[in-house]
Amino acid sequence: MTNEIKIEKFFPHSIEKVWKAISTAEALSEWLMPTDFKLEKDYEFTFKTSPQFGFDGIVKCKLLDFEIPTKLSYTWQGGPMKKPTKIIFELKSLQDGTLLYFTHSGFEGLINQYIIRFILERGWKDLLFKKIKNYLEK
């Protein structure tokens, strides 16, 4: 089993529209979780959701890097994670839409590598295959 989540998804929308969906607090708050995200290098922000067993509902993040409109990366740490993991969104413009490459990496330790990664992989698939799709189609 790998210690990363990789998802590839095509959207029949312009790269600018998909970029806006992954890089603005308004959009992220609608399809992902409420956030105080800002597109500023080294900016520390949070995502907030309902607490669950072993998770206070807060994901702490730090913007690592971005290249408008093709790449966005930030740390992701919540629940039992002792160390931050890393999120990378990469976008590729195609003639008929945009290809999104998503990677969530850096899961360390037995619990994070297997249980947390499994839970997050299911969540990311739902978010990227349904929720962001619905947001983009509005």
C-alpha positions in Angstrom: 0.0 0.0 0.0 1.3 3.4 -0.9 1.5 6.4 1.4 -0.2 8.8 -1.0 -3.5 9.4 -2.7 -3.5 10.1 -6.4 -6.6 11.1 -8.3 -6.9 12.3 -11.9 -10.2 13.9 -13.1 -11.3 15.7 -16.2 -13.7 18.6 -16.1 -15.3 20.1 -19.2 -14.5 23.6 -18.0 -11.8 26.1 -18.6 -8.6 26.0 -16.6 -9.4 29.5 -15.2 -12.8 28.2 -13.9 -11.2 25.1 -12.3 -8.3 27.2 -10.9 -10.9 29.5 -9.2 -12.6 26.5 -7.6 -9.3 25.3 -6.0 -7.7 28.7 -5.2 -10.4 31.0 -3.6 -11.8 30.8 -0.1 -15.3 31.4 -1.5 -15.2 28.4 -3.8 -13.3 26.1 -1.4 -15.8 26.9 1.4 -18.6 25.9 -0.9 -17.3 22.5 -2.2 -14.7 21.5 0.4 -15.0 23.0 3.8 -15.4 26.6 5.3 -11.9 28.2 5.1 -10.0 31.4 5.6 -7.7 30.4 2.7 -5.7 33.2 0.9 -3.5 32.7 -2.1 -0.3 34.0 -0.4 2.9 31.9 0.0 3.4 30.7 3.5 -0.1 31.8 4.6 -1.5 29.6 7.4 -5.2 28.8 7.2 -7.7 26.3 8.4 -10.6 24.2 7.0 -13.4 23.6 9.5 -16.0 20.9 9.6 -18.1 19.0 12.1 -16.0 17.2 14.8 -15.8 13.4 14.6 -14.4 10.8 16.9 -10.6 11.6 17.2 -10.9 14.7 15.1 -11.8 18.2 16.4 -13.1 19.3 12.9 -10.1 21.6 12.2 -7.5 21.0 9.5 -4.5 23.2 9.8 -2.8 24.2 6.5 0.0 26.3 5.1 0.3 27.4 1.5 3.6 26.1 0.2 3.6 27.2 -3.4 1.4 28.1 -6.4 1.7 28.9 -10.1 -1.4 30.6 -11.5 -3.4 28.7 -13.1 -1.6 25.4 -13.0 -0.3 24.4 -9.6 -1.3 24.8 -5.9 0.2 23.0 -2.9 -0.3 23.3 0.8 0.2 21.3 4.0 -2.7 19.4 5.6 -2.8 18.3 9.2 -5.8 17.3 11.3 -7.1 14.7 13.7 -4.5 12.1 14.8 -1.8 13.3 12.2 1.4 14.1 14.1 3.0 15.7 11.1 1.6 17.7 8.2 0.9 15.9 4.9 1.0 17.6 1.5 -1.7 18.4 -1.0 -0.9 19.2 -4.6 -3.4 20.3 -7.3 -2.0 20.4 -10.8 -4.1 21.5 -13.7 -3.6 21.0 -17.4 -5.6 22.8 -20.0 -7.0 20.7 -22.8 -8.9 21.6 -25.9 -12.2 20.5 -24.4 -11.6 21.2 -20.7 -9.2 20.8 -17.9 -7.4 17.8 -16.4 -6.9 17.9 -12.7 -4.1 15.8 -11.0 -4.5 15.6 -7.3 -1.9 14.2 -4.9 -2.1 13.9 -1.1 1.2 12.6 0.2 3.3 12.2 3.4 1.3 9.8 5.4 3.6 8.3 8.1 3.1 5.7 10.7 0.7 2.7 10.7 -2.5 4.6 11.6 -1.8 7.4 9.1 -0.7 5.2 6.2 -3.6 2.8 6.4 -6.6 4.1 8.3 -6.4 7.9 7.9 -5.2 7.6 4.2 -8.1 5.2 3.5 -10.7 7.6 5.1 -9.2 10.6 3.3 -9.0 8.8 -0.1 -12.8 8.1 0.1 -13.4 11.7 1.1 -11.3 13.2 -1.7 -12.9 11.0 -4.3 -16.4 12.2 -3.2 -15.2 15.8 -3.2 -13.4 15.7 -6.5 -15.9 13.5 -8.4 -19.1 15.0 -7.0 -18.8 18.2 -4.9 -16.4 20.2 -7.1 -18.1 18.9 -10.2 -21.4 20.3 -8.9 -19.7 23.6 -8.0 -18.3 23.9 -11.5 -21.6 23.2 -13.1 -23.5 26.0 -11.3 
